[in-house]
Amino acid sequence: MIKSILIANRGEIAVRVVRACKEMGITSIVVYSEADAHSLPVRLADKAVCIGPPPSSSSYLKMENLISAAVLSGADAVHPGVGFLSENANFAREVEKAGLIWIGPHPDTIARMGDKVQAKLTAKQYGVPVIPGLEGSVEDPEAAKKAADEMGYPVIIKAASGGGGKGMRIVRDPEDFIGTLRIASSEAQASFNDGTVYLEKYLENPRHVEIQILGDSHGNVVHLGERDCSCQENHQKLVEESPSTVVTPEMRKNMGEDAVRLFKGLEYCGAGTIEFLVTEGAYYFMEVNARVQVEHPVTEMVTGVDIIMEQIRVASGLELGIRQENVRLDGYAVECRVNAKAPGKISDYLPPGGYGVRVESFLYNGYSVSPFYDSMVAKVICYAQTRDEGLDRMNRVLDELILVGIPTNIDIQKKIINSKIFRSGEYGTDVLTHILAEED
């Protein structure tokens, strides 16, 4: 069993892993930049190691600093958290070269799934439905345009190494195709140092639904149902819920079986997510996230499975603590991401409470939110037996949350939770546009 873990991350995910370590009797070691010297993870962990100045490029993205911190602090393993280097195959390889355990899938699996073109081909190989599009990456712009003309507009051009909406462009007019292709490729090169792009049919206003997967080194793979992440702003998730209002029991069964078959084929060990687009009663593979997701607490609330603990267990060589026949989806859970709109010092912070309420955050009174990192400062999760009860609880919880010192998106979250279209359960990825239009 792993005895000590270096957490190569910051913020709420670092706090989450520290807490799991404490409950499992594992020594927690966090890294921190100079900007995070007084952060909550540093206060809570057993050990803390400074890895550099505030910019991520000089600290949380500095592989050699992270590995040196792990070795010198006596860690057995490295947990990458989310973001930063969590899906970097080279970092995973370097961790293993240093004689440390990587808490995640094999580096080759990360590389295979990190290339969106290869991931799509792999999904197709294992019988997972994929979005119609050009086979492989775009090599010849004119051939790609011909393929787009044949499949019909709109089409979407995506970065092979992309994420977060970067290197992603929708084309509605054939005359714009070649120019948009160049822009998407240039943006992909600038963002990911890889200008490779691929082409798909654009699905108008689909639902974004993902399946949570856990696998171990003994060939066991289970799925923990779905999360609906359709409510987004600029391709960034705002609200996540489970179960999805668009997924039928039959679709859930089929999606889960497809996901398990793919992950077994990958010999996947750890936590991961397969993302689908759902439209007109059909679902299509989009990508695999070879790590734990920000929204994993939603699944934990409806299944009772501690995903972080299972990550650590299987990385230690143990079998999963749950089998598919034992997985039960009970009730409803919803998560709202609280984002800071600007840096500042927290002068008054009181997280909400009550039955079925969970808050994941790194904030405390007097803490200064830095301008150097991701804007998310808290995740508020509510559980209830029904969707209506869960949303009513979230409405109460957002009203109760006190957070003074920084501007946040709490008001927009309240509008989402109380909007007619979101409450109806009949919406797609453009739901925020409709919610804002309700006010006009």
C-alpha positions as CSV (number, residue, x, y, z in Angstrom):
1,M,0.0,0.0,0.0
2,I,1.2,3.5,-0.8
3,K,2.4,5.2,2.4
4,S,3.0,8.8,1.2
5,I,1.7,10.8,-1.8
6,L,3.0,14.0,-3.3
7,I,0.1,16.1,-4.7
8,A,1.3,17.8,-7.8
9,N,-1.5,20.4,-7.8
10,R,-3.1,23.2,-5.9
11,G,-6.5,24.5,-4.8
12,E,-9.6,22.5,-4.0
13,I,-8.3,19.3,-5.7
14,A,-5.2,19.4,-3.5
15,V,-7.4,19.8,-0.4
16,R,-9.6,16.9,-1.6
17,V,-6.6,14.5,-2.0
18,V,-5.1,15.6,1.3
19,R,-8.3,14.7,3.1
20,A,-8.5,11.3,1.4
21,C,-4.9,10.7,2.4
22,K,-5.6,11.5,6.1
23,E,-8.6,9.1,6.1
24,M,-6.4,6.4,4.6
25,G,-3.5,6.9,7.0
26,I,-1.2,8.1,4.1
27,T,1.3,10.9,4.5
28,S,0.3,13.9,2.3
29,I,2.9,16.1,0.7
30,V,1.7,19.2,-1.2
31,V,3.7,21.4,-3.5
32,Y,3.2,25.1,-3.6
33,S,4.3,28.2,-5.5
34,E,5.4,31.3,-3.7
35,A,1.9,32.7,-4.4
36,D,0.3,29.7,-2.6
37,A,2.6,29.7,0.5
38,H,-0.4,30.4,2.8
39,S,-2.9,28.3,0.9
40,L,-5.3,25.8,2.6
41,P,-3.6,22.7,1.2
42,V,-0.3,23.9,2.7
43,R,-2.0,24.3,6.1
44,L,-3.7,20.9,6.0
45,A,-1.0,18.6,4.5
46,D,1.6,16.7,6.6
47,K,4.4,18.3,4.5
48,A,4.7,21.1,2.0
49,V,7.5,21.9,-0.5
50,C,7.9,25.1,-2.4
51,I,8.5,24.5,-6.1
52,G,9.0,28.0,-7.6
53,P,7.6,31.5,-8.3
54,P,3.9,32.2,-9.0
55,P,3.7,31.6,-12.7
56,S,2.5,28.0,-13.5
57,S,5.3,27.7,-16.1
58,S,7.8,28.2,-13.3
59,S,6.1,26.0,-10.7
60,Y,3.2,23.7,-11.2
61,L,4.2,22.9,-14.8
62,K,7.9,22.5,-14.0
63,M,8.3,18.7,-14.2
64,E,11.8,18.6,-12.8
65,N,10.8,20.6,-9.7
66,L,7.9,18.4,-9.0
67,I,9.8,15.2,-9.3
68,S,12.7,16.6,-7.2
69,A,10.1,17.5,-4.5
70,A,8.7,14.0,-4.6
71,V,12.0,12.3,-4.3
72,L,13.5,14.6,-1.7
73,S,10.4,14.5,0.5
74,G,10.3,10.7,0.5
75,A,7.0,10.2,-1.4
76,D,6.0,6.8,-2.8
77,A,3.6,8.2,-5.3
78,V,2.5,11.3,-7.2
79,H,-1.2,12.3,-7.6
80,P,-1.5,14.8,-10.5
81,G,-5.0,16.1,-9.6
82,V,-6.7,17.9,-12.5
83,G,-5.4,20.3,-15.0
84,F,-1.7,21.3,-15.1
85,L,0.2,18.0,-15.9
86,S,-2.5,15.5,-15.0
87,E,-2.8,14.4,-18.6
88,N,0.8,14.8,-19.6
89,A,2.2,11.4,-20.7
90,N,5.8,12.7,-20.5
91,F,5.3,13.7,-16.9
92,A,3.8,10.3,-16.0
93,R,6.8,8.6,-17.6
94,E,9.3,10.8,-15.7
95,V,7.5,10.0,-12.4
96,E,7.8,6.3,-13.1
97,K,11.5,6.7,-14.2
98,A,12.2,8.3,-10.8
99,G,10.9,5.1,-9.2
100,L,7.6,6.6,-8.0
101,I,4.1,5.4,-8.5
102,W,2.0,7.4,-10.9
103,I,-1.6,7.6,-9.7
104,G,-3.3,7.4,-13.0
105,P,-3.4,5.3,-16.2
106,H,-0.3,4.1,-18.0
107,P,1.6,6.9,-19.8
108,D,1.0,5.3,-23.2
109,T,-2.8,5.3,-22.5
110,I,-2.6,9.0,-21.6
111,A,-0.8,9.7,-24.9
112,R,-3.2,7.7,-26.9
113,M,-6.3,9.4,-25.5
114,G,-4.6,12.8,-25.5
115,D,-4.5,12.8,-29.3
116,K,-8.1,13.3,-30.1
117,V,-7.7,11.8,-33.6
118,Q,-6.2,8.6,-32.2
119,A,-8.8,8.5,-29.4
120,K,-11.6,8.6,-31.9
121,L,-10.1,5.9,-34.0
122,T,-9.6,3.8,-30.9
123,A,-13.2,4.3,-29.8
124,K,-14.4,3.3,-33.2
125,Q,-12.2,0.2,-33.0
126,Y,-14.0,-0.9,-29.9
127,G,-17.5,-0.3,-31.3
128,V,-18.2,3.0,-29.6
129,P,-20.4,5.3,-31.8
130,V,-18.4,8.3,-33.1
131,I,-19.4,11.6,-34.7
132,P,-19.4,11.4,-38.5
133,G,-16.4,13.1,-39.9
134,L,-13.2,12.9,-41.9
135,E,-11.2,9.8,-41.0
136,G,-7.9,10.8,-39.3
137,S,-6.4,14.3,-39.2
138,V,-6.6,17.0,-41.9
139,E,-3.6,16.6,-44.2
140,D,-4.9,18.3,-47.4
141,P,-7.1,21.4,-47.0
142,E,-8.8,20.9,-50.3
143,A,-9.6,17.2,-49.6
144,A,-11.0,18.3,-46.2
145,K,-13.2,20.9,-47.8
146,K,-14.5,18.3,-50.2
147,A,-15.3,16.0,-47.3
148,A,-17.1,18.9,-45.5
149,D,-19.1,19.7,-48.6
150,E,-20.2,16.0,-48.8
151,M,-21.2,15.7,-45.2
152,G,-23.0,19.0,-45.2
153,Y,-22.6,22.2,-43.1
154,P,-22.2,23.1,-40.4
155,V,-19.0,21.3,-39.7
156,I,-16.5,21.7,-36.8
157,I,-12.7,21.8,-36.9
158,K,-11.0,20.7,-33.7
159,A,-7.4,20.6,-32.4
160,A,-6.1,17.1,-32.1
161,S,-4.4,18.0,-28.8
162,G,-7.1,20.5,-27.8
163,G,-9.3,21.2,-24.8
164,G,-11.3,24.1,-23.3
165,G,-12.6,25.2,-26.7
166,K,-9.2,26.3,-28.0
167,G,-8.4,25.4,-31.6
168,M,-12.2,24.7,-32.2
169,R,-14.0,26.5,-35.0
170,I,-17.5,26.0,-36.5
171,V,-17.9,26.5,-40.2
172,R,-21.4,27.2,-41.6
173,D,-20.5,28.6,-45.0
174,P,-18.4,26.6,-47.5
175,E,-16.7,29.9,-48.6
176,D,-15.2,30.2,-45.1
177,F,-13.8,26.7,-44.8
178,I,-10.2,27.1,-45.9
179,G,-9.7,30.4,-44.0
180,T,-11.3,29.0,-40.8
181,L,-9.1,25.8,-41.1
182,R,-6.0,27.9,-41.1
183,I,-7.1,29.9,-38.1
184,A,-8.0,26.7,-36.1
185,S,-4.6,25.2,-36.9
186,S,-2.7,28.3,-36.0
187,E,-4.6,28.6,-32.7
188,A,-3.9,24.9,-32.0
189,Q,-0.2,25.4,-32.7
190,A,-0.1,28.4,-30.4
191,S,-2.1,26.8,-27.6
192,F,-0.8,23.2,-27.7
193,N,2.4,23.4,-29.8
194,D,0.6,21.1,-32.2
195,G,-1.3,22.4,-35.2
196,T,-2.9,19.1,-36.1
197,V,-6.7,19.4,-36.5
198,Y,-9.5,17.1,-37.5
199,L,-13.0,17.5,-39.0
200,E,-16.4,16.4,-37.8
201,K,-20.0,17.1,-38.6
202,Y,-21.2,19.8,-36.1
203,L,-24.1,18.7,-33.9
204,E,-26.4,21.6,-33.2
205,N,-27.2,22.2,-29.5
206,P,-26.5,18.6,-28.3
207,R,-26.4,17.4,-24.6
208,H,-22.9,16.9,-23.2
209,V,-23.0,13.7,-21.1
210,E,-20.0,11.9,-19.6
211,I,-19.6,8.4,-18.0
212,Q,-17.4,8.0,-14.9
213,I,-15.1,5.0,-15.1
214,L,-12.8,3.2,-12.6
215,G,-10.4,0.4,-13.6
216,D,-7.7,-1.6,-11.8
217,S,-4.6,-3.5,-12.8
218,H,-6.5,-6.9,-12.5
219,G,-8.7,-6.3,-15.5
220,N,-11.7,-5.0,-13.6
221,V,-13.5,-2.0,-15.0
222,V,-16.8,-0.4,-13.8
223,H,-18.9,2.6,-14.7
224,L,-20.6,4.8,-12.2
225,G,-23.3,6.2,-14.3
226,E,-23.5,9.6,-16.1
227,R,-23.1,13.3,-15.4
228,D,-24.7,15.9,-17.6
229,C,-22.3,18.8,-18.2
230,S,-24.4,20.6,-20.9
231,C,-24.6,24.0,-19.0
232,Q,-21.5,25.7,-20.2
233,E,-20.0,29.1,-20.9
234,N,-17.4,29.4,-23.7
235,H,-17.0,25.6,-23.5
236,Q,-16.3,25.7,-19.8
237,K,-18.6,23.8,-17.5
238,L,-20.7,25.7,-15.0
239,V,-23.3,23.2,-13.7
240,E,-23.1,19.4,-13.6
241,E,-25.8,17.0,-12.6
242,S,-26.6,13.3,-12.3
243,P,-28.6,11.6,-13.5
244,S,-29.1,13.4,-16.8
245,T,-32.7,14.2,-17.9
246,V,-32.0,13.1,-21.4
247,V,-30.5,9.7,-20.6
248,T,-33.0,6.8,-20.5
249,P,-32.2,3.6,-18.6
250,E,-31.6,1.8,-21.9
251,M,-29.2,4.5,-23.1
252,R,-27.4,4.5,-19.7
253,K,-26.9,0.7,-20.0
254,N,-25.6,1.0,-23.6
255,M,-23.3,4.0,-22.9
256,G,-21.9,2.2,-19.8
257,E,-21.3,-1.0,-21.6
258,D,-19.5,0.9,-24.5
259,A,-17.4,2.8,-22.0
260,V,-16.4,-0.4,-20.1
261,R,-15.5,-2.2,-23.3
262,L,-13.3,0.6,-24.4
263,F,-11.5,1.0,-21.1
264,K,-11.0,-2.7,-20.8
265,G,-9.4,-2.6,-24.2
266,L,-7.1,0.1,-23.0
267,E,-6.2,-1.9,-19.9
268,Y,-7.1,1.2,-18.0
269,C,-6.1,1.6,-14.4
270,G,-7.4,4.5,-12.3
271,A,-10.2,7.0,-12.7
272,G,-11.3,8.3,-16.1
273,T,-14.2,9.8,-18.0
274,I,-15.6,9.2,-21.4
275,E,-17.5,12.1,-22.9
276,F,-20.4,11.8,-25.3
277,L,-22.6,14.2,-27.3
278,V,-26.3,13.2,-27.2
279,T,-28.8,14.3,-29.8
280,E,-32.1,12.9,-31.1
281,G,-31.9,9.8,-29.0
282,A,-28.4,8.9,-30.1
283,Y,-25.0,9.3,-28.5
284,Y,-21.5,9.8,-30.0
285,F,-18.0,9.6,-28.6
286,M,-16.3,12.9,-28.1
287,E,-13.1,12.3,-26.0
288,V,-11.6,10.5,-23.0
289,N,-10.3,12.4,-19.9
290,A,-7.5,10.2,-18.5
291,R,-7.7,11.6,-15.0
292,V,-10.2,12.4,-12.3
293,Q,-12.7,15.2,-13.2
294,V,-13.5,18.4,-11.4
295,E,-17.1,17.3,-11.1
296,H,-16.3,13.8,-9.6
297,P,-18.2,14.7,-6.3
298,V,-21.5,14.6,-8.3
299,T,-20.9,10.9,-9.0
300,E,-19.7,10.3,-5.5
301,M,-23.0,11.7,-4.0
302,V,-25.3,9.4,-6.1
303,T,-23.2,6.2,-5.9
304,G,-21.5,6.4,-2.4
305,V,-18.1,5.6,-4.1
306,D,-15.1,7.6,-3.0
307,I,-13.4,8.0,-6.4
308,I,-10.1,9.5,-5.0
309,M,-9.7,6.6,-2.5
310,E,-10.3,4.1,-5.3
311,Q,-7.6,5.9,-7.4
312,I,-5.2,5.4,-4.6
313,R,-6.2,1.8,-4.0
314,V,-5.8,0.7,-7.6
315,A,-2.5,2.6,-7.9
316,S,-1.3,0.5,-4.9
317,G,-2.0,-2.6,-6.9
318,L,-5.3,-3.5,-5.1
319,E,-8.5,-4.5,-6.8
320,L,-11.4,-2.1,-7.1
321,G,-13.5,-2.1,-4.0
322,I,-16.7,-2.3,-6.0
323,R,-18.2,-4.5,-8.8
324,Q,-20.6,-3.4,-11.5
325,E,-23.5,-5.4,-10.0
326,N,-23.0,-3.5,-6.7
327,V,-23.2,0.0,-8.3
328,R,-26.4,1.8,-7.5
329,L,-27.5,5.2,-8.6
330,D,-29.5,6.7,-5.8
331,G,-31.2,10.1,-5.9
332,Y,-29.9,13.2,-7.6
333,A,-26.8,15.5,-7.3
334,V,-25.9,18.8,-8.8
335,E,-22.7,20.9,-8.7
336,C,-22.3,24.6,-9.3
337,R,-18.8,26.0,-9.9
338,V,-18.1,29.2,-8.2
339,N,-15.6,31.3,-10.3
340,A,-13.7,34.4,-9.3
341,K,-14.1,37.2,-11.9
342,A,-11.0,39.0,-10.5
343,P,-8.3,38.5,-7.8
344,G,-8.7,39.9,-4.3
345,K,-8.6,39.2,-0.6
346,I,-11.4,37.3,1.1
347,S,-12.8,39.5,3.9
348,D,-15.8,37.3,4.8
349,Y,-16.4,33.7,3.8
350,L,-19.1,31.4,5.2
351,P,-19.7,28.2,3.3
352,P,-23.3,26.9,3.4
353,G,-24.4,23.8,5.2
354,G,-27.3,21.5,6.0
355,Y,-28.4,18.1,4.9
356,G,-27.1,16.9,1.5
357,V,-24.7,19.8,1.1
358,R,-21.0,19.6,0.3
359,V,-18.5,22.4,-0.4
360,E,-15.1,21.8,-2.0
361,S,-12.9,24.8,-1.7
362,F,-9.6,26.2,-0.6
363,L,-10.9,29.6,0.7
364,Y,-10.8,31.0,4.2
365,N,-11.1,34.5,5.7
366,G,-8.1,36.5,4.9
367,Y,-7.0,34.4,2.0
368,S,-5.8,36.3,-1.1
369,V,-7.1,34.8,-4.4
370,S,-4.2,35.0,-6.9
371,P,-4.4,36.2,-10.5
372,F,-2.0,33.4,-11.7
373,Y,-4.3,30.4,-11.8
374,D,-7.7,29.0,-12.8
375,S,-10.7,31.1,-11.7
376,M,-12.6,28.4,-9.9
377,V,-12.5,29.0,-6.2
378,A,-15.2,26.6,-4.9
379,K,-17.6,23.8,-5.9
380,V,-21.0,23.6,-4.2
381,I,-22.7,20.2,-4.4
382,C,-26.2,19.3,-3.3
383,Y,-27.9,15.9,-3.0
384,A,-31.6,15.1,-2.8
385,Q,-33.9,12.3,-3.7
386,T,-35.4,14.1,-6.7
387,R,-34.2,16.7,-9.2
388,D,-36.7,19.4,-8.1
389,E,-35.7,18.9,-4.4
390,G,-32.0,19.1,-5.4
391,L,-32.4,22.3,-7.3
392,D,-34.5,23.9,-4.6
393,R,-31.7,22.9,-2.1
394,M,-29.1,24.5,-4.4
395,N,-31.1,27.7,-4.6
396,R,-31.1,27.9,-0.8
397,V,-27.5,27.1,-0.6
398,L,-26.4,29.7,-3.1
399,D,-28.4,32.3,-1.1
400,E,-26.7,31.2,2.1
401,L,-23.1,31.2,0.7
402,I,-21.3,34.3,1.9
403,L,-18.2,35.3,-0.1
404,V,-17.0,38.9,0.2
405,G,-13.8,40.3,-1.2
406,I,-13.9,39.1,-4.8
407,P,-16.5,39.3,-7.6
408,T,-17.9,35.9,-8.5
409,N,-20.4,34.2,-10.8
410,I,-22.8,33.2,-8.0
411,D,-25.6,35.5,-9.4
412,I,-25.5,33.7,-12.8
413,Q,-25.5,30.3,-11.1
414,K,-28.7,31.4,-9.3
415,K,-30.2,32.4,-12.6
416,I,-29.4,29.0,-14.1
417,I,-30.8,27.0,-11.2
418,N,-34.1,29.0,-11.2
419,S,-34.5,29.4,-15.0
420,K,-37.5,27.8,-16.6
421,I,-35.5,26.1,-19.4
422,F,-33.0,24.5,-17.0
423,R,-35.8,23.4,-14.6
424,S,-37.6,21.8,-17.5
425,G,-34.6,19.5,-18.2
426,E,-35.1,20.1,-21.9
427,Y,-32.0,22.0,-23.0
428,G,-28.7,21.7,-24.8
429,T,-25.2,23.2,-24.7
430,D,-26.6,26.7,-25.7
431,V,-28.8,26.8,-22.6
432,L,-27.0,29.7,-21.1
433,T,-27.8,31.9,-24.1
434,H,-31.5,31.1,-23.6
435,I,-31.3,31.7,-19.9
436,L,-29.8,35.2,-20.4
437,A,-32.5,35.8,-23.0
438,E,-35.2,35.1,-20.5
439,E,-34.2,38.3,-18.7
440,D,-34.8,40.5,-21.8
